[in-house]
Amino acid sequence: MPVDASLIEILACPACHAPLADRSDADPAELRCTGTECGLAYPVRDGIPVLLVDEARRPA
């Protein structure tokens, strides 16, 4: 389930405050930090972004 585009416009990475890129159509669904230093990927569960640093996937 995709995240509403108007919501993505106002969300930011909790760790570094960079904008998030919508990857909710990917598998797994996630919002990815666009910051060059951070790059965390936050899961999207049932169309709801889980913006907790402890739940985020670290870049490979």
C-alpha angles and dihedrals in degrees: 000000000000123000116245110264093225089056093051090053091063100037122096135183109276091215102050105003094237119143119271126237117222112241095155090125091059126086109275097030110232148150111235125208112240093206114119094221098041115035096169117165116218119204123241112214119189090342093308119114114228101213099186117128090216090058095046123107115236117232115265 
